[in-house]
Amino acid sequence: MGQDQSGGARRAVFSPVDSRARVDTVVRRLGDAIELGLLADGEQLPGESVLAGQLGVSTVTLREALMALRQQGLLITRRGRGGGSFVSLPELPAEDRLKVRLRGWSSEELRDLGDHWAALSGAAARLAAQRTEPEDLRQLRRTAEKLSRAEDAPARSRLYGRFHVELAAAAQSARLTREQVALQGEMGALLCLVLADDPYREEVADRQRNVISAVQDGAHETAGTLAERCVRESTARLVAVRLAL
């Protein structure tokens, strides 16, 4: 039976965090999910006791993490009836701010991270081609089509990252999905610097459609190679921007 891959990605957001990690891991997990759009602007989080149970942490740890997210402007708290913690999508990242962030990475570090990302996406695509059913690919198709129509670079970067998260969810691997969410937190926003170009946006959308077709056909090696190529091309463009700064 098929399953909703968007639901799979969301379940990874609310699965238990690493037992070695505490406040920082919760902050990164929820913060990455908000930045990626897996948690929608204005969405209410589960109650504290429920959310703490889902993440496998104490309510004290959760409250500290929620406070940090509020300080970052990613959550707001409303009191009274109907109150709770609500997602607050951050302001769109300015290009100069992103360039300052990019300068913190060397070209070697970017290539290394790109290799890791390509390996994850390739593995996810191969597994998805072996495990998923055609009806499970609806969310991936919607994301690729949204990317082809997205007008601004921040929206494009969120959809680009979401595609790879949903690809891991289609592989039915919670660990791969969490790894993809974490990667988007590290470098997802930086892709704004290469996705502002309309022709490249179209090229990426076509690459994603080709990945989906290979997954649907069960062509696992082709799907993996195409997913890896998509990530490596984007990383190469980002390295070129870094070298030009």
C-alpha positions, 0 to 999 in steps of 0.5 A: 500500500502506498504512503504519503511521502510528505507525511513521511518527511513530517514524521521524520521531523517529529521522531525521537532525537539522538539520545546524546543530544539535547537542546541544540539538536531539538533547535536544529531539527525544528529550525531546519524543518521551518526553514525548509517549509516542512512546517508551515508558516502559522502552523501550531506545534503539538502541545509541550508534553506531546511534542516532548514525547515525540522527540524523546526529550524532557519537557524542560529540554523542550522548553529551552529549545522552544525559547531558543527558537522564539529568540531566533524568530522562528516561533511565536507563543500565544497565550490563552484559549487556542494558544501555544507555539506557532511557526513564524517563517523568517524574513527572506534571506538577503543576498548580501547576508547569504554571501557573508555566510558563504564566505565562511565556507572554503571551496574544499568544504563546499565540495566535501559537503556536496559529495556527502549530499550527493551520496545521500540523494543518490542512495535515497533515489536508488532505494525509492526506485526499489521500494516506492509505488507510483502513487507515492510520487505525487508529492515529489511531482508537486514539489518539482512543478512548484519549483518550475513556477517559483518566482523568487530565489528563497522559495526555489531554494526551499523547494529544491531542498524539500525535493531531496527530503521527500526523495528520502521519505520515498525511500522509506528511510527515516535516517536518510530523511533526517540527514537530508533535513539537517543538510538543508539547514547547513546549506539549503539557503545558500542555493538562493545564490544560484537558483535566482537564474531562471534558465537554471531553475528550469534545468533543475526542475527538468532534472528533478522530473527525470529523477522521478521518472527513473524512480517510477520506472524502477531504474534504481541505478539511473535514478541514483546517478541522476540525483547525484548529478543534480546535487553535484551540478548545484554544488559546483555552481555554488563553489563558483560563486564562492570563488568569485567573492 
